[in-house]
Amino acid sequence: MDAAAGPPVDPARLESARSDSWLDGESAETGERVRWVPLVQRGPGHPNEAVGLSRSGAWVVGDLPGTGEDTPRVHTRPRALWLLPLLEWSYDEAAARFRDGVTRAGLDEELALAFPWRQVLDVAIECKRGWWLEHALAWLPHLGPTPDDLAVLSDVVRDKRYGQRLRQAAWRLLPADERRRHAKRAT
């Protein structure tokens, strides 16, 4: 299951953005003109795409200028799945990049906290794919595991299809009582 990329930000919070921070693009969904401010590169392997905010306060993913498009495309209804590449950075690096982007745009640093990190993490955990799950486990201590996360971690610990390193990482994130239960089942 993939959720949309989070609730919008109050557009009034965007009024302080520097005028040269705003870009024009074309909505990939509707073809309409979109005014948006890029905040952070979508991930280490996506240098020409950025996550940002539209004038209406919606989270968007757009092509940066110079990508060969006359009018860069902007996905005005991005899915949280599209934001998984952000997890390829450490939590601290991604948070710092968001803070830098927000500051560079002239916006209140608190906007970096408004990003729907938890939704992106939830999608990575729910998809149960080794690559994204490994990155999600590295982020989990920063955002805190939910009861659903703990159930997935418990499944990962038992599932031999996952590599030992991933199973051990999941084990370390389980509460002590849950680790004891797993140890008793293994004996």
Secondary structure, DSSP 8 states (H G I E B T S, - for coil): ---BS-----GGGGTTS-GGG-EEEEETTT--EEEEEEEEES-TT-TTEEEEEETTS-EEEEE-TTSS-SS-EEESS-BGGGGGGGGGS-HHHHHHHHHHHHHHTT--TTHHHHS-HHHHHHHHHHH--HHHHHHHHHHHHHH---HHHHHHHHHHHH-TTS-HHHHHHHHHHS-HHHHHHHHHHH-
